[in-house]
Amino acid sequence: MYKKPYIIAEIGCNHKGDIEIAKQLIKTAKEFCGADAAKFQKRTTRELLSEAEYSAPHPNPDNSYGSTYGEHRDFLEFSPDQHKELKNFCEKLGIDYSTSVWDITSTKEIIALNPKFIKVPSGCNLNKNILTLLCDSYSGEIHISLGMTDLAEITKIYNYVKEKGRLKDTVFYSCTSGYPVPHEDICLLEISKLRDLFKDEVLAVGFSGHHLGIAADVAAYTLGAPYIERHFTLDRTWKGTDHAASLEPEGLRKLVRDLNNVHKALNYKPQEILNIEVVQRNKLKSNQIKW
């Protein structure tokens, strides 16, 4: 009844602008942790930011990689050729490559790479132009995060994707946008609400977590979210805003292990007395009074 869990290591910008660190993150996510996908982010800074926003200081200077917020964002960006290099690296290792897209230019660049899926982040899920471009020009899976999005907006997004005939290719993610998110704000039962809302019309409902620990992800899976996405880093003390809400390698490894073990356990007994129980039954029930 349960799909095998699909675990996405959201590398995002945790590579610190260094493609060799990005490759190390991919390799660790695949070979040590056993993740199914490594996901990045793609922005066109000048398209996203006004001149004033580009020239403003980073709101947290200790995490900045530039003298302005725009320079910080530029420093963390990989070119289309570098993303192609990362995709090829993923394919050699046998892990899926993907990217979240934040603007039209980035969407076109990533569509050209034709990954298994492309993610629309919570901050961009109301950008109709991005949704239109993906629905009309991309044949892979469309993954859409629903953080910071009210029910009326969710319904509008859902209806538009339905109108485009792409619901069966779409995964909607239950998400709370915070870094990190306290457990009382994870709101796992939103997964059930989304499943009731979308029924079987969508490919799946997923869970994108920004919390601490891994218990909530296992609960999300049992609630019916086979796609589990977690931010991933090699060191949570590294400079950058996302590291604190990320899993380190040992954490992601344990998450993959636990999700796959829970998947094995979520079934019914295929027979009334399992083979593993026969020896114990013969030993422990042999002297019981028979009814």
C-alpha positions in Angstrom: 0.0 0.0 0.0 2.9 2.3 0.6 5.2 3.5 -2.1 8.9 3.0 -1.5 10.3 6.3 0.1 12.1 8.6 -2.3 14.6 10.7 -0.2 15.9 14.0 -1.6 19.1 15.5 -0.3 18.4 19.2 -0.7 22.0 20.6 -1.1 20.6 24.0 -2.2 23.4 26.5 -1.6 25.2 24.5 1.1 28.1 24.0 -1.3 29.3 27.5 -0.5 29.8 28.3 -4.2 32.4 25.6 -4.6 31.6 22.9 -7.2 34.1 20.5 -5.7 32.2 20.7 -2.4 28.9 20.2 -4.4 30.3 17.0 -5.8 31.5 15.9 -2.4 27.9 16.5 -1.1 26.5 14.5 -4.0 28.9 11.6 -3.5 28.2 11.5 0.3 24.5 11.7 -0.2 24.6 8.7 -2.6 27.4 6.5 -1.3 27.3 7.0 2.5 23.6 8.1 3.0 21.8 6.2 0.3 19.7 9.1 -0.9 17.7 8.9 -4.1 18.2 12.5 -5.4 20.5 15.4 -4.9 18.9 18.8 -5.4 20.3 22.3 -5.9 18.9 25.8 -6.5 19.1 28.1 -9.5 18.6 31.8 -9.5 19.2 34.6 -11.9 20.1 37.3 -9.4 19.5 40.4 -11.5 16.2 39.0 -12.6 15.0 38.4 -9.1 16.3 41.5 -7.3 15.8 45.2 -7.9 18.9 47.4 -7.9 18.1 48.5 -4.3 17.7 44.8 -3.2 20.9 43.9 -5.0 22.9 46.7 -3.4 21.5 46.2 0.1 23.6 44.5 2.8 22.9 40.9 3.6 20.4 40.8 6.6 22.8 38.5 8.4 26.3 39.8 7.5 28.0 36.8 9.2 26.5 34.5 6.6 27.3 36.7 3.6 29.6 35.7 0.8 29.7 39.2 -0.7 29.6 42.9 0.3 26.0 43.2 -0.8 23.1 40.7 -0.8 23.2 40.6 -4.6 26.9 39.8 -4.6 26.3 37.1 -2.0 23.7 35.5 -4.2 25.9 35.7 -7.2 28.8 34.0 -5.4 26.6 31.0 -4.6 25.3 30.5 -8.1 26.5 27.9 -10.5 26.4 28.5 -14.3 24.3 26.3 -16.6 27.4 24.5 -17.7 28.3 23.8 -14.0 24.8 22.4 -13.4 25.3 20.2 -16.5 28.5 19.0 -14.9 26.7 18.3 -11.7 24.0 16.4 -13.5 26.6 14.3 -15.3 28.3 13.6 -12.0 25.0 12.5 -10.5 24.4 10.1 -13.4 27.8 8.5 -13.0 27.1 7.8 -9.4 23.5 6.6 -9.9 21.7 9.4 -8.0 19.0 11.6 -9.5 19.9 15.3 -10.1 17.4 18.1 -9.7 17.1 21.8 -9.0 14.7 24.3 -7.6 14.1 27.2 -10.1 13.4 30.8 -8.9 12.9 32.7 -12.2 12.1 32.3 -15.9 15.7 32.3 -17.1 16.7 29.7 -14.6 13.6 27.6 -15.4 14.6 27.6 -19.1 18.2 26.7 -18.3 17.2 23.7 -16.1 14.5 22.5 -18.5 17.3 22.2 -21.1 19.1 19.7 -18.9 15.9 17.6 -18.7 16.3 16.3 -15.1 13.9 13.7 -13.7 12.1 16.5 -11.8 12.2 20.2 -11.3 11.1 21.9 -8.1 9.1 25.1 -7.7 10.0 26.5 -4.2 7.4 27.9 -1.9 8.5 31.4 -2.6 7.7 31.0 -6.3 4.6 28.8 -6.4 2.4 31.7 -7.3 4.6 32.7 -10.3 2.2 31.7 -13.1 4.9 32.2 -15.7 7.2 29.6 -14.2 4.3 27.1 -13.8 3.2 27.7 -17.4 6.7 27.2 -18.7 7.1 23.9 -16.8 3.6 22.6 -17.8 4.1 23.5 -21.5 7.8 22.9 -22.1 8.9 20.2 -19.7 7.9 16.6 -19.7 9.4 15.5 -16.4 7.9 15.6 -12.9 6.9 19.0 -11.5 7.4 19.3 -7.7 5.8 22.2 -6.0 6.3 23.3 -2.3 3.4 24.8 -0.5 5.1 26.6 2.4 3.7 30.2 3.1 0.7 29.4 1.0 -2.9 29.6 2.1 -5.7 27.2 1.0 -7.2 29.6 -1.6 -3.7 29.9 -3.2 -3.2 26.2 -3.0 -6.5 25.6 -4.8 -5.6 28.2 -7.4 -2.2 26.4 -8.1 -3.9 23.0 -8.2 -6.6 24.1 -10.6 -4.1 25.7 -12.9 -1.9 22.5 -13.0 -5.1 20.5 -13.6 -6.2 22.8 -16.4 -2.8 22.2 -18.0 -3.3 18.4 -17.7 -0.2 17.9 -15.6 -1.6 16.7 -12.2 -0.4 13.1 -12.7 3.1 14.5 -13.1 3.0 16.7 -10.1 4.1 16.3 -6.5 2.8 18.8 -3.9 4.9 19.2 -0.7 3.5 19.9 2.7 6.0 22.4 4.1 6.5 25.0 6.8 9.0 27.7 5.7 11.3 28.4 8.6 15.0 27.7 9.4 14.8 25.7 11.6 11.1 24.9 12.3 10.1 24.0 15.9 8.2 20.7 16.0 4.9 22.3 17.0 5.0 24.2 13.7 5.7 21.2 11.4 2.0 20.5 11.3 2.2 17.0 9.9 -1.5 16.5 9.6 -1.4 19.0 6.7 -0.2 16.0 4.7 -3.5 14.2 5.4 -5.4 17.4 4.5 -3.6 17.7 1.2 -4.2 14.0 0.4 -7.9 14.5 1.1 -7.9 17.6 -1.1 -6.1 16.1 -4.1 -7.2 12.5 -3.7 -5.6 10.3 -6.4 -5.4 13.1 -9.0 -1.8 14.0 -8.3 1.4 11.9 -8.5 1.9 12.2 -4.8 1.9 14.4 -1.7 5.4 14.9 -0.3 7.0 16.4 2.8 9.7 19.1 2.8 11.1 19.5 6.3 13.3 22.2 7.9 13.2 20.9 11.4 15.7 19.3 13.7 16.0 15.5 14.0 14.4 12.8 11.8 11.4 11.5 13.7 8.9 13.8 12.0 10.0 12.5 8.5 9.2 8.9 9.4 5.8 10.1 10.7 5.3 12.1 7.4 6.0 8.9 5.4 3.4 6.9 7.4 0.9 9.6 6.8 1.3 9.0 3.1 4.1 11.2 1.9 6.6 9.0 -0.1 8.7 12.0 -1.2 10.8 13.2 1.7 13.1 16.2 1.2 15.6 17.4 3.8 18.4 20.0 3.6 21.8 18.4 3.6 25.3 19.7 4.6 28.6 18.3 5.5 28.9 20.5 8.5 26.1 22.4 10.3 28.5 25.0 11.6 29.5 26.1 8.1 28.8 29.7 7.1 25.4 30.1 5.5 21.7 30.4 6.4 20.6 26.9 5.6 23.2 24.8 7.4 21.5 25.0 10.8 18.3 23.5 9.5 20.2 20.8 7.5 21.1 17.2 8.3 24.7 16.1 8.4 25.8 12.8 6.7 25.1 10.6 9.7 21.7 12.2 10.2 20.7 11.7 6.5 22.1 8.1 6.6 19.9 7.3 9.6 16.9 8.9 8.0 17.3 6.8 4.8 17.8 3.7 6.9 14.7 4.3 9.1 12.4 5.3 6.2 13.4 2.1 4.2 12.9 -0.1 7.3 9.5 1.5 8.0 8.6 0.9 4.4 9.4 -2.8 4.9 7.3 -2.9 8.1 4.2 -1.2 6.8 2.3 -4.3 5.6 -0.2 -6.9 6.7 0.7 -10.4 7.7 0.6 -12.6 4.6 -0.5 -15.5 6.7 -2.0 -15.8 10.1 1.1 -17.4 11.7 4.3 -16.2 10.2 7.1 -18.6 9.6 9.3 -16.7 12.0 6.6 -17.3 14.7 6.3 -21.1 14.3 9.3 -22.1 16.4 8.2 -19.7 19.2 4.6 -20.9 19.0 5.6 -24.5 19.3 7.8 -23.7 22.3 5.6 -21.3 24.2 2.1 -22.6 23.5 2.8 -26.3 23.6 1.6 -26.7 27.2 -1.3 -24.2 27.1 -4.8 -25.4 27.8 -6.6 -25.9 24.5 -10.0 -24.3 24.0 
